[in-house]
Amino acid sequence: MRNEIIKLIKNEESKRDKVRYNELLRMYADETSVRQVYHYQLGYTPQKLENLIYDIKKHFYISDKDVAVFKEDDEDSPMDEKKSGVQGIVFGNGNEIKKTLDKFKELSASQKKAEETLAALKLDENPDVMEGLKLREEYPFLNDENTSTEIKALVTDKITAYKKYAAVHADILEAENDNDAEEKLYELAKSALAHFEVNQIIKKELDFYRDSEGRILGKHPSLEYLRLKQDVYDMQEVDLVKARVNSQKNIHRYDKEKKPEHVARWKYKLELIEKRLKEEFNHPLN
């Protein structure tokens, strides 16, 4: 892969810039994190191509001299493999990870231990594991057994939304290259935006939970009831009494309006309020 990249960088006249950009981005994305490639996946510009080449050269340890002396029949050297090996373990695609793990297996003093490690990781068979590991580094609370299942479930939803967005974005790039009709590009862009917005909503929830040390933002539908519980447990006794009366009124109102979802929400809040009033404040509930 390293030599393929150098060849694309060196032979500036061999392909259109947008095609070179997409090919370089594809190889870079295989070896890096979502955050590192996101900006580039929004589309080609001449400046982005220049920046992408700079980042790729830095990531793959490619110097200006390497580009200048490169010949198309060059083969990857053992040193090149060593340089890309660590990156393969952390951010690599399936084939790179398997290749690197196989090398570790050969060099291991204990073959049995190496086989057990390889069997446990199975990274080449499950690319979602890699994204999950990166998210766990970004959001350490995911490793805490006390973190609610609703928060942890957002990680899977985030990965799914991003993968759908990336897939549609790839279709957009292909459609642009093929000069497809504007109607098709519009529909693709609309779909990509929808998946991107889901991804961003979840990111805001996870960022807020991390930065506020366990508070719930509650903009995502799956966290609505957690936010309600948080709000109730923030209340003082006098606020709970007022909120109880307000909840009862709203239950009656939405029941008359035939809005069962609203009724269920206010009933849940009322149950939490009355539980706190009874258990914490020994409040008589009439």
N, C-alpha and C positions, 0 to 999 in steps of 0.2 A: 504493500500500500504506500509506503514512504516514497518509493521510486515513481509510482504512478502520480503522486502529488507533485513531486519535483518536475516531472515531465509536463504536467499541466501548467505549472508556474513558469517554466522556462519557455515553452513553445507558445508564446503569446499569439502568434498569427495562425495557429493550427485550427482554432475554433472561435466562434463568436463569444464575446465576453460573457453574455448571459448564460450560454451553455457551459463555459468554463466555471462560472460562478456556481451553477447548480451542481455540477459534478464535484467540485471542491467542497461545497457545503454538505453534500451527501456523505463524503468520506470523513469530514470533520465531525458531523453529527454522530457517526458510528463510534467515535472515540471520545466524545465529551458529554457534558451534562446538558440538560434541557435549557438551563439558564444561560449557558455559554453560546448556544446557537439560536436562541429565540429571536434576537434582534435581526439576525441574518435571514431567518425564515420568513420575514415580513416582505421580502422582495429585493430584487437586484437594483443596485445603483453603481456607477463607476467607483464612487468613494467606498461603498461597502465592499466591493471586490478587492480594493487595495487593503482595506482593514482586515478582511477575511484572510488574505494571503499573509499578512503580517502575523495574525494570531496563529495560523496554521504552522508557519515557519517556527514560531516560538514553541508551540506545543510538540512538534515532531523533531525539535532540535535541528532544524534545517538552516544552515548559514548561507549567506550570499555566495560564498565560495563553493558550497555544495551544489548550488544551482548552476554556477558558472562552469564547473568542470564535469557536470553530469553528462553521461552518454546513455543513449536509450537501451543499450545492451548491458548496462550495469546491473548487478544483482545486489540484494540487500546483504549487508555485512553482518556478522555476528554482533558487532557493537550496536548497529541499528536496531537489531532485534532486542538487545538488552535495554536500549533506551525506551523502546515502545512497550516493553513487557509490563512494567509497572502500571503504565497508563491503561493497558489492556485489562488488568485486574480490576481497576477502579471504574473505568468508564467505557471499556471496550465492547465491541459487538460479540455475538456468540462465538464465531470462529476464532477471533483473537484470544478470547478468554480460554477457550478449550486448548488452543495451541500453547498458551502460557502455562496453564495448569499441567499439561502433559510434560512440559519441560521440567516443572517442579517435581513431578512424579519421578522422572528419570534420575534427577539429581538427589532425591531424598534418600537419607540413610535408612529409612524404614519404608519399604514399599507398601506395607499394610496400612501405615498411617496415611500415606499419600492417597491410596485408593479410598480410604474412609473420608478424607477431606474432599476429594473429587466428587464422591457420591453425595456428600452432604450439601455441597454448594449447588451443583447442577445448574450453574448460571447460564450455560450455553443453551439449555432447554427452556429457560424461563426468563426472558428479557425484562419482565415486569419486576423481578427481584432487584435488578440493578437500580431501577428508578425508585423502588421502595427504600433501598438502602440510602440513596441520596436524600430522600425526603426525611428519613429518620435522623440524618445528620443535621438537616436544616431545622427540624422540629423535634428536639430531644424528648419532649413529653410523650411522643408516640411509644417510647420504650418503657413508660411508667404504667404499671398494671392498674393504677388507680384512675388513669385517664378514661373517660367515658367511651363506650363502644360507638356512640354516635359520632364523636370526634374522630376516632380511628377509622371509621367507615368512610369518612370523607377522603382519605388518602386514595382508596381504590377508585372512588368517583373522579378524583382529580386526575389520576393517571389515564383513566378511560376518556375523559373529556379532552385531555391534551392529545392523546393518540388519534382521536377522531379529528381534532383540529389539524394536526400535522398531516393526516392523510388527505383531507380536503385541500389543504394548502398546496400539497404536492400536485393535486389535480389542477389547481389554479395555474401553477407554474407551467405545467404541461400544456394547458389550454392556451396560455399566452404565447408559448413557443409555436403552437400550431395555428395561431391566429383565428381561434374559434370565435363564434358570435358573442356579442356583448351580453345577450340574454343568458347564455350559459355561464359566462364569467360572473354575472350579477348573482345568479342563483348559487353558484359555488361560494362566492364571497359572503352571501347571507348565511349559508350553512356554516362556514368557517367562523364567522363572527359569533354565531350562537354558541358553538362549542368553546370558543375562546372566552366568552363571557361567563359560562359555567365554571371554567377553570379559574378565572379571576375571582369569582364570588367565593369559591372554596379557598383560594389563596388568602383572601382577606380574612376569612374565618380563622384559618390556621395561624396567620400572622398575629391577629388580635389575641387569640388564645395564648400564644407564646409570649407576646410582649406585655400582656396584662396579667401574666401569671395565673392563668386558669379562668379568666372571665369569658363569658359567651357573648359574641356579637349578635348572633341570632338572625342574620339576614338570609341564610340558607334555610329552606323549608324543613329540613331534617333536624334542625336545632331549635325550632320554634318553642317546643315544650321545655327544653333545657333552659332557654332564656326566661320563660315564664317562671320556672322554679327558682332561678337565680334572683329574679325580681322580687318574688315573694319572700325569700330568705334574707333579702336586704332590708325589709321593712321593720320598723319599730312597732310596738303594740298598738299605738294609736292609729298608725297607718294601716295595720292589719284589720282593725275594726271597720275603718272606712272602706277598705278594699272589699271586705266581706259583703257589705251592703251593696256596693256597686256591682259586684259579681252576681249577686242574686237578681238585681234589676236586669242586668244584661242577659242572664239565662232566660228570664221570663220574656224579655223583648224578642230575642232571636228565636225562641220557641214559637211565638206567635207568628213570626215572619217566615217560619219553615226553613230555617238555615241551620241544619244539624251540625255542620262543621264549627260554626261559631258557638253553638250551644256546648259542644264537646270541649272546646277550648276554655270557655268560662267555667264549666263544671270542674275541669281539672284544676284550674286556678283556685276555685272555691274550696276544693278538698285540701289543697296545700295550706291555704289560709287557716281553715278550721283546725287542721292538724297542729299547726304551730300555736294557735290560740289556746287549744286544749292542753297540749303537752308542755309548752314552755311558759305559759302565762296563767294556766288554770282558769281560763275564761269560760263562764257559763254560756253555752250555746243554746239559744232558745229557738 
